[in-house]
């Protein structure tokens, strides 16, 4: 008989049974398929590993984030959001998505919606991001249409 999930379920009911012991490469492959950007952040807030999903090419300049503090790779307006994402993850709070504008020398700003979760006792955090460039383009088109109608 199939187990029924509670109506409030927001995660797998039994991840140990359904996922077993996934190999790290399987986890990495799943993350790259599910999100556009994956950052592994150490306890000091430094990006120690990163990956970009294949569906949304990211300019090569963004690979320079590796080894930098995450807050140093975002716009001034996004710094507080990054700090809150990290703090929430360190404290084990429920993940909250935040829109961050990433920057890299010689490349346009990259709007990303990130969610961050703790990777356990080592203090590392996994930040998973969705590329918002298409959404930003649509918003700009709507603004331009409104301006032209006025």
Z-matrix of the N, CA and C atoms (Angstrom, degrees):
N
C 1 1.446
C 2 1.535 1 108.46
N 3 1.311 2 116.54 1 133.92
C 4 1.469 3 121.43 2 -178.65
C 5 1.518 4 110.41 3 -71.38
N 6 1.314 5 114.03 4 139.92
C 7 1.450 6 120.52 5 177.22
C 8 1.515 7 109.35 6 -76.43
N 9 1.305 8 118.20 7 137.17
C 10 1.461 9 122.82 8 179.95
C 11 1.514 10 108.83 9 -95.55
N 12 1.340 11 115.63 10 129.84
C 13 1.459 12 120.33 11 178.24
C 14 1.519 13 110.29 12 -78.09
N 15 1.325 14 118.07 13 142.93
C 16 1.450 15 119.39 14 174.58
C 17 1.525 16 109.69 15 -63.23
N 18 1.334 17 116.81 16 150.15
C 19 1.466 18 120.85 17 -178.58
C 20 1.519 19 112.25 18 -59.06
N 21 1.312 20 117.69 19 -26.20
C 22 1.457 21 121.42 20 -177.71
C 23 1.522 22 112.79 21 -92.06
N 24 1.338 23 117.93 22 7.29
C 25 1.469 24 120.86 23 -177.66
C 26 1.527 25 110.04 24 -62.40
N 27 1.325 26 115.66 25 128.32
C 28 1.461 27 120.56 26 177.08
C 29 1.521 28 110.87 27 -122.11
N 30 1.322 29 115.75 28 8.87
C 31 1.457 30 120.15 29 179.33
C 32 1.522 31 108.37 30 -148.85
N 33 1.298 32 116.24 31 176.23
C 34 1.456 33 119.92 32 176.88
C 35 1.525 34 109.58 33 -61.20
N 36 1.307 35 116.12 34 137.90
C 37 1.465 36 120.55 35 -177.62
C 38 1.522 37 111.71 36 -66.71
N 39 1.336 38 117.14 37 -37.48
C 40 1.457 39 120.92 38 -177.79
C 41 1.529 40 109.23 39 -143.45
N 42 1.342 41 117.52 40 75.65
C 43 1.467 42 119.42 41 -175.32
C 44 1.527 43 113.99 42 -62.39
N 45 1.342 44 118.16 43 -31.75
C 46 1.462 45 119.60 44 179.15
C 47 1.529 46 110.69 45 -61.13
N 48 1.321 47 115.70 46 -40.94
C 49 1.464 48 120.33 47 -178.64
C 50 1.535 49 111.71 48 -78.57
N 51 1.323 50 116.71 49 -44.39
C 52 1.464 51 119.00 50 -173.56
C 53 1.528 52 113.33 51 -79.22
N 54 1.319 53 118.46 52 -30.15
C 55 1.461 54 121.00 53 -179.12
C 56 1.517 55 113.49 54 -103.55
N 57 1.326 56 116.03 55 -20.71
C 58 1.460 57 119.34 56 -178.88
C 59 1.514 58 110.81 57 61.13
N 60 1.289 59 115.68 58 -148.99
C 61 1.459 60 121.01 59 178.70
C 62 1.521 61 108.12 60 -104.35
N 63 1.327 62 114.82 61 91.51
C 64 1.458 63 119.97 62 -179.79
C 65 1.519 64 110.57 63 -71.05
N 66 1.306 65 115.71 64 140.92
C 67 1.459 66 120.77 65 175.24
C 68 1.527 67 108.20 66 -72.43
N 69 1.332 68 118.47 67 147.65
C 70 1.465 69 120.90 68 -179.88
C 71 1.525 70 113.66 69 -52.45
N 72 1.325 71 117.94 70 -38.08
C 73 1.468 72 119.40 71 179.80
C 74 1.524 73 111.32 72 -66.07
N 75 1.347 74 117.27 73 -35.26
C 76 1.461 75 120.05 74 176.53
C 77 1.522 76 111.12 75 -64.64
N 78 1.318 77 116.52 76 -39.92
C 79 1.464 78 121.09 77 177.67
C 80 1.522 79 110.01 78 -64.65
N 81 1.327 80 116.73 79 -45.57
C 82 1.468 81 121.09 80 179.14
C 83 1.522 82 111.01 81 -60.16
N 84 1.336 83 117.16 82 -43.80
C 85 1.461 84 121.04 83 179.19
C 86 1.527 85 110.99 84 -62.55
N 87 1.332 86 116.79 85 -42.55
C 88 1.466 87 120.94 86 179.74
C 89 1.530 88 110.91 87 -64.14
N 90 1.327 89 116.25 88 -42.16
C 91 1.467 90 119.93 89 179.07
C 92 1.523 91 111.12 90 -62.77
N 93 1.327 92 117.12 91 -45.52
C 94 1.459 93 120.46 92 -179.35
C 95 1.523 94 111.41 93 -64.58
N 96 1.322 95 117.55 94 -29.61
C 97 1.460 96 120.56 95 177.82
C 98 1.533 97 111.60 96 -77.12
N 99 1.325 98 116.22 97 -28.61
C 100 1.464 99 120.19 98 -173.57
C 101 1.528 100 113.98 99 -90.89
N 102 1.324 101 117.67 100 -30.23
C 103 1.462 102 120.80 101 -176.35
C 104 1.524 103 109.75 102 -130.52
N 105 1.323 104 115.86 103 168.39
C 106 1.459 105 120.94 104 -177.21
C 107 1.524 106 112.97 105 -89.65
N 108 1.324 107 116.56 106 -32.11
C 109 1.460 108 121.12 107 -178.92
C 110 1.523 109 108.89 108 -137.42
N 111 1.325 110 116.00 109 134.64
C 112 1.459 111 121.97 110 175.71
C 113 1.523 112 107.03 111 -124.33
N 114 1.329 113 115.90 112 125.63
C 115 1.461 114 121.73 113 175.75
C 116 1.521 115 108.58 114 -119.50
N 117 1.320 116 116.80 115 135.48
C 118 1.462 117 121.59 116 170.86
C 119 1.523 118 105.36 117 -107.46
N 120 1.327 119 115.44 118 118.87
C 121 1.460 120 123.08 119 -174.68
C 122 1.525 121 108.77 120 -109.63
N 123 1.339 122 117.18 121 133.30
C 124 1.467 123 119.37 122 177.49
C 125 1.532 124 110.24 123 -82.48
N 126 1.320 125 115.90 124 177.59
C 127 1.475 126 121.88 125 -176.03
C 128 1.526 127 112.44 126 -60.84
N 129 1.342 128 117.38 127 -23.86
C 130 1.465 129 121.03 128 179.96
C 131 1.526 130 112.36 129 -89.92
N 132 1.335 131 117.06 130 1.02
C 133 1.454 132 120.43 131 179.06
C 134 1.510 133 114.85 132 88.18
N 135 1.348 134 116.50 133 14.33
C 136 1.465 135 121.71 134 -178.62
C 137 1.531 136 109.77 135 -93.16
N 138 1.319 137 116.28 136 136.94
C 139 1.464 138 121.64 137 177.30
C 140 1.523 139 107.57 138 -74.84
N 141 1.338 140 116.21 139 111.10
C 142 1.465 141 119.33 140 -177.79
C 143 1.517 142 112.93 141 -101.30
N 144 1.319 143 117.85 142 -13.92
C 145 1.458 144 121.13 143 174.83
C 146 1.520 145 107.26 144 -158.15
N 147 1.330 146 116.04 145 153.98
C 148 1.455 147 120.37 146 179.15
C 149 1.508 148 110.29 147 -154.23
N 150 1.317 149 115.19 148 157.52
C 151 1.466 150 121.32 149 176.88
C 152 1.517 151 107.77 150 -150.74
N 153 1.311 152 114.68 151 150.89
C 154 1.451 153 121.10 152 178.05
C 155 1.517 154 108.40 153 -121.11
N 156 1.338 155 116.13 154 134.54
C 157 1.460 156 120.61 155 177.69
C 158 1.513 157 110.89 156 -65.34
N 159 1.313 158 116.04 157 154.48
C 160 1.461 159 121.46 158 -175.30
C 161 1.527 160 112.97 159 -76.29
N 162 1.318 161 118.16 160 -19.72
C 163 1.462 162 119.71 161 -174.45
C 164 1.519 163 114.03 162 -76.21
N 165 1.308 164 117.88 163 -25.29
C 166 1.454 165 121.96 164 -176.58
C 167 1.520 166 109.49 165 -127.21
N 168 1.324 167 117.83 166 95.50
C 169 1.464 168 118.84 167 -177.77
C 170 1.529 169 111.85 168 -59.51
N 171 1.301 170 116.20 169 137.38
C 172 1.460 171 123.23 170 -179.81
C 173 1.532 172 106.93 171 -110.99
N 174 1.344 173 117.33 172 134.87
C 175 1.471 174 118.91 173 179.13
C 176 1.530 175 111.85 174 -54.80
N 177 1.323 176 115.29 175 143.74
C 178 1.471 177 121.42 176 -177.43
C 179 1.524 178 112.12 177 -56.61
N 180 1.339 179 118.17 178 -29.29
C 181 1.463 180 121.15 179 -178.94
C 182 1.529 181 112.03 180 -58.61
N 183 1.322 182 117.43 181 -26.39
C 184 1.457 183 120.64 182 -178.01
C 185 1.527 184 112.67 183 -73.11
N 186 1.299 185 118.27 184 -14.72
C 187 1.462 186 120.83 185 176.45
C 188 1.530 187 110.63 186 -67.98
N 189 1.320 188 117.19 187 -16.67
C 190 1.466 189 121.98 188 179.09
C 191 1.531 190 112.08 189 -70.77
N 192 1.323 191 118.52 190 -7.75
C 193 1.470 192 120.73 191 177.41
C 194 1.522 193 111.31 192 -63.99
N 195 1.311 194 117.86 193 -27.33
C 196 1.463 195 122.03 194 -176.62
C 197 1.531 196 109.81 195 -56.79
N 198 1.334 197 115.82 196 127.51
C 199 1.461 198 121.55 197 179.25
C 200 1.516 199 113.99 198 88.07
N 201 1.328 200 118.16 199 -4.14
C 202 1.458 201 121.46 200 178.80
C 203 1.531 202 110.36 201 -99.32
N 204 1.336 203 115.82 202 156.01
C 205 1.458 204 119.68 203 171.36
C 206 1.528 205 107.23 204 -66.26
N 207 1.325 206 115.81 205 135.90
C 208 1.465 207 119.94 206 -177.60
C 209 1.524 208 110.48 207 -55.61
N 210 1.332 209 118.10 208 -42.06
C 211 1.468 210 120.43 209 -178.11
C 212 1.525 211 112.46 210 -63.09
N 213 1.334 212 117.84 211 -20.44
C 214 1.466 213 121.02 212 178.57
C 215 1.529 214 112.39 213 -84.77
N 216 1.333 215 116.92 214 -2.79
C 217 1.466 216 121.04 215 -179.63
C 218 1.518 217 112.04 216 -108.80
N 219 1.346 218 116.52 217 13.94
C 220 1.470 219 121.09 218 -178.25
C 221 1.527 220 109.66 219 -128.33
N 222 1.325 221 115.31 220 165.89
C 223 1.462 222 119.98 221 176.84
C 224 1.529 223 109.80 222 -68.50
N 225 1.301 224 114.82 223 161.54
C 226 1.468 225 120.73 224 179.21
C 227 1.532 226 110.99 225 -55.15
N 228 1.331 227 116.56 226 -40.90
C 229 1.470 228 121.41 227 -178.53
C 230 1.529 229 112.32 228 -66.85
N 231 1.318 230 117.62 229 -21.99
C 232 1.467 231 121.16 230 -177.11
C 233 1.517 232 113.60 231 -94.21
N 234 1.323 233 117.51 232 -11.06
C 235 1.474 234 120.00 233 -175.33
C 236 1.525 235 112.76 234 -57.33
N 237 1.312 236 117.48 235 -46.74
C 238 1.469 237 120.86 236 -179.07
C 239 1.533 238 110.85 237 -62.93
N 240 1.326 239 117.01 238 -35.92
C 241 1.467 240 120.20 239 178.98
C 242 1.524 241 110.84 240 -65.35
N 243 1.329 242 116.97 241 -40.05
C 244 1.462 243 120.92 242 177.62
C 245 1.525 244 109.56 243 -63.99
N 246 1.314 245 117.06 244 -44.91
C 247 1.460 246 120.84 245 178.98
C 248 1.527 247 111.01 246 -58.94
N 249 1.344 248 116.66 247 -41.13
C 250 1.469 249 120.26 248 179.45
C 251 1.527 250 111.51 249 -69.13
N 252 1.348 251 117.15 250 -39.14
C 253 1.467 252 119.86 251 176.44
C 254 1.524 253 110.44 252 -58.56
N 255 1.329 254 116.08 253 -47.29
C 256 1.460 255 120.26 254 -179.49
C 257 1.524 256 111.26 255 -64.91
N 258 1.310 257 117.21 256 -44.75
C 259 1.468 258 121.10 257 -179.66
C 260 1.521 259 110.92 258 -60.35
N 261 1.334 260 116.54 259 -46.12
C 262 1.464 261 120.17 260 178.88
C 263 1.524 262 111.15 261 -60.50
N 264 1.339 263 116.84 262 -41.71
C 265 1.465 264 120.49 263 179.89
C 266 1.526 265 110.45 264 -66.08
N 267 1.340 266 118.15 265 -44.25
C 268 1.461 267 121.70 266 179.68
C 269 1.522 268 111.21 267 -60.67
N 270 1.335 269 115.71 268 -36.58
C 271 1.465 270 120.39 269 -178.58
C 272 1.519 271 112.71 270 -83.31
N 273 1.336 272 117.19 271 -5.36
C 274 1.459 273 120.47 272 178.20
C 275 1.511 274 113.86 273 76.67
N 276 1.317 275 117.03 274 19.36
C 277 1.457 276 120.09 275 178.83
C 278 1.518 277 112.11 276 -70.48
N 279 1.316 278 115.20 277 168.43
C 280 1.459 279 120.57 278 177.55
C 281 1.530 280 108.62 279 -63.86
N 282 1.325 281 117.06 280 134.33
C 283 1.465 282 119.79 281 -179.26
C 284 1.529 283 111.83 282 -61.56
N 285 1.315 284 115.12 283 134.76
C 286 1.458 285 122.39 284 177.64
C 287 1.521 286 107.05 285 -123.53
N 288 1.324 287 116.76 286 131.57
C 289 1.466 288 120.46 287 178.86
C 290 1.520 289 109.55 288 -79.28
N 291 1.322 290 115.45 289 138.06
C 292 1.469 291 121.47 290 177.20
C 293 1.522 292 108.74 291 -134.30
N 294 1.321 293 114.97 292 142.37
C 295 1.452 294 120.53 293 178.86
C 296 1.520 295 109.73 294 -90.17
N 297 1.323 296 115.00 295 122.41
C 298 1.459 297 123.99 296 -174.10
C 299 1.525 298 107.99 297 -121.86
N 300 1.328 299 117.33 298 141.73
C 301 1.457 300 121.37 299 173.10
C 302 1.523 301 108.40 300 -104.03
N 303 1.327 302 114.93 301 107.33
C 304 1.461 303 121.57 302 178.64
C 305 1.530 304 108.75 303 -81.48
N 306 1.327 305 116.42 304 149.26
C 307 1.459 306 121.15 305 177.87
C 308 1.525 307 109.68 306 -130.76
N 309 1.313 308 114.58 307 153.29
C 310 1.463 309 122.16 308 174.17
C 311 1.518 310 106.69 309 -152.08
N 312 1.312 311 115.93 310 143.55
C 313 1.463 312 121.26 311 -178.05
C 314 1.531 313 110.50 312 -58.20
N 315 1.326 314 115.47 313 129.71
C 316 1.453 315 120.82 314 177.45
C 317 1.516 316 115.26 315 78.84
N 318 1.324 317 117.89 316 8.41
C 319 1.468 318 121.49 317 -179.63
C 320 1.526 319 109.45 318 -130.09
N 321 1.334 320 117.08 319 150.70
C 322 1.464 321 119.01 320 176.98
C 323 1.531 322 110.48 321 -67.94
N 324 1.337 323 115.70 322 160.42
C 325 1.466 324 120.00 323 176.06
C 326 1.522 325 109.22 324 -56.85
N 327 1.316 326 115.31 325 145.64
C 328 1.452 327 121.78 326 -179.45
C 329 1.525 328 108.56 327 -117.86
N 330 1.344 329 117.33 328 104.93
C 331 1.461 330 119.23 329 178.25
C 332 1.532 331 110.47 330 -76.46
N 333 1.333 332 115.66 331 129.09
C 334 1.466 333 121.20 332 -175.71
C 335 1.526 334 108.66 333 -137.61
N 336 1.326 335 116.73 334 138.71
C 337 1.471 336 121.40 335 172.01
C 338 1.525 337 106.85 336 -99.41
N 339 1.344 338 115.81 337 111.95
C 340 1.459 339 122.26 338 -176.58
C 341 1.522 340 112.07 339 -104.91
N 342 1.320 341 114.20 340 147.32
C 343 1.453 342 124.05 341 166.60
C 344 1.523 343 105.61 342 -126.92
N 345 1.332 344 117.44 343 139.41
C 346 1.460 345 120.78 344 -177.20
C 347 1.528 346 110.12 345 -126.55
N 348 1.336 347 115.14 346 139.80
C 349 1.462 348 121.05 347 177.98
C 350 1.531 349 109.17 348 -135.55
N 351 1.306 350 115.16 349 151.17
C 352 1.463 351 121.01 350 178.24
C 353 1.520 352 109.99 351 -72.12
N 354 1.333 353 115.64 352 143.64
C 355 1.462 354 120.76 353 174.93
C 356 1.526 355 111.78 354 -98.93
N 357 1.322 356 116.66 355 12.12
C 358 1.455 357 119.49 356 174.64
C 359 1.511 358 114.56 357 111.80
N 360 1.325 359 114.90 358 -155.03
C 361 1.461 360 122.92 359 -170.10
C 362 1.523 361 114.87 360 -61.68
N 363 1.315 362 119.42 361 -27.27
C 364 1.459 363 121.57 362 -177.25
C 365 1.519 364 113.44 363 -70.44
N 366 1.317 365 117.60 364 -8.96
C 367 1.451 366 120.86 365 178.53
C 368 1.516 367 114.42 366 85.06
N 369 1.333 368 116.92 367 4.22
C 370 1.458 369 118.64 368 179.51
C 371 1.525 370 110.55 369 -81.47
N 372 1.328 371 113.75 370 154.53
C 373 1.463 372 121.71 371 -178.51
C 374 1.512 373 108.30 372 -126.68
N 375 1.321 374 115.39 373 140.28
C 376 1.453 375 122.35 374 174.86
C 377 1.523 376 107.74 375 -103.40
N 378 1.331 377 116.68 376 118.14
C 379 1.462 378 121.93 377 176.92
C 380 1.519 379 107.67 378 -106.64
N 381 1.324 380 115.78 379 123.05
C 382 1.461 381 121.61 380 -177.90
C 383 1.522 382 108.43 381 -114.55
N 384 1.330 383 115.55 382 125.56
C 385 1.453 384 119.51 383 -173.05
C 386 1.515 385 114.74 384 -123.47
N 387 1.331 386 114.25 385 147.32
C 388 1.463 387 122.34 386 174.73
C 389 1.524 388 108.36 387 -111.80
N 390 1.310 389 116.22 388 126.64
C 391 1.456 390 124.49 389 179.48
C 392 1.530 391 109.02 390 -64.38
N 393 1.329 392 116.70 391 124.29
C 394 1.467 393 121.64 392 -178.58
C 395 1.526 394 112.99 393 -106.35
N 396 1.330 395 118.15 394 14.99
C 397 1.464 396 119.66 395 -178.08
C 398 1.526 397 112.36 396 -59.71
N 399 1.325 398 118.42 397 -41.02
C 400 1.466 399 120.92 398 -179.99
C 401 1.528 400 110.57 399 -64.71
N 402 1.326 401 116.95 400 -40.12
C 403 1.467 402 121.13 401 177.94
C 404 1.521 403 110.05 402 -64.47
N 405 1.319 404 117.26 403 -43.06
C 406 1.465 405 121.39 404 179.68
C 407 1.531 406 110.65 405 -62.21
N 408 1.341 407 116.99 406 -39.73
C 409 1.475 408 120.10 407 178.19
C 410 1.526 409 110.95 408 -63.62
N 411 1.326 410 117.08 409 -43.00
C 412 1.462 411 120.64 410 178.65
C 413 1.527 412 111.46 411 -63.86
N 414 1.321 413 116.92 412 -42.18
C 415 1.466 414 120.36 413 177.84
C 416 1.524 415 110.50 414 -60.76
N 417 1.326 416 116.99 415 -40.97
C 418 1.464 417 120.57 416 179.39
C 419 1.523 418 110.95 417 -65.65
N 420 1.330 419 117.09 418 -38.68
C 421 1.464 420 120.74 419 177.84
C 422 1.524 421 111.17 420 -63.22
N 423 1.321 422 116.75 421 -39.51
C 424 1.469 423 120.79 422 178.31
C 425 1.525 424 110.10 423 -65.12
N 426 1.319 425 116.98 424 -44.09
C 427 1.469 426 120.90 425 178.47
C 428 1.523 427 109.81 426 -61.42
N 429 1.329 428 116.98 427 -45.46
C 430 1.474 429 119.85 428 179.19
C 431 1.518 430 111.97 429 -61.66
N 432 1.346 431 117.10 430 -39.07
C 433 1.463 432 120.59 431 178.66
C 434 1.534 433 110.74 432 -66.24
N 435 1.326 434 116.95 433 -40.46
C 436 1.463 435 120.09 434 178.39
C 437 1.525 436 110.62 435 -63.67
N 438 1.316 437 117.04 436 -41.97
C 439 1.461 438 121.21 437 -179.37
C 440 1.524 439 109.96 438 -64.98
N 441 1.332 440 117.25 439 -42.18
C 442 1.464 441 119.52 440 -178.84
C 443 1.531 442 111.57 441 -68.65
N 444 1.324 443 118.65 442 -29.81
C 445 1.476 444 121.53 443 177.82
C 446 1.531 445 111.01 444 -72.35
N 447 1.305 446 116.55 445 -30.10
C 448 1.473 447 119.62 446 179.89
C 449 1.507 448 109.01 447 -75.94
